[in-house]
Amino acid sequence: MLRSFLLALVLAFGFGTVHANDVPPDVLARTTTQEVLAVLKQDKDIQNGNSAKILQLVEARVLPNFDFNRMTQLAVGKHWPRATARQKQALVTEFRNLLVRTYSASLTAFSNQTVEFKPLAMKPDATDVTVRSEIRQPGGQPIPIDYSMYKTAFGWKVYDVSIDSVSLVTNYRASFATTIRQQGIDGLIKTLAAQSARAAPAKPAARPDS
């Protein structure tokens, strides 16, 4: 499930080269997806698992469009207010690192998927919307993906993603709450760091001519 979430994010939100401040969220998603799909299909280094290039693509084209502070706060839920400033910063950092590593590990799984975005009926003064799309793959059922986005001074940002009506933030909230109950907030920070280390993409195999 998490692998599907993250691959969907990579496919749908590669906005790095677009000035997003004044672009409606659905237009932003639809017009920039093809650029990312082209990179994934054409870049042989990424297809061969070049971890440095994969991380560069994720950092440049995917992450600027997510509000990791808000995502982390929502995922930690009721425990967030009792975390210290240091713990809050560490939680955001480690959660971000985990998603970066998992994005990168999932990126090479891309093959023949395509993305179709649904029409968005948005009021002119809307500041919080859901952009709906489907991941289509040969021989398989379409996977519905919904992106919760809100408007900031720097453009629209993603703060949650749902696949088949299951929220990424809600999914993490349950596991975070269990860890906090058992190990405390510092225990969650250590757990996220350990998961991030395990999710790191493997180094590419040496080429025969290297």
Secondary structure, DSSP 8 states (H G I E B T S, - for coil): -HHHHHHHHHHH---TTS--TTS-HHHHHHHHHHHHHHHHHH-HHHHTT-HHHHHHHHHHHTGGGB-HHHHHHHHHGGGGGGS-HHHHHHHHHHHHHHHHHHHHHHHTT-SS-EEEE------TT--EEEEEEEEE-TTS--EEEEEEEEEETTEEEEEEEEETTEEHHHHHHHHHHHHHHHHHHHHHHHHHHHHHHHHS-------TT-
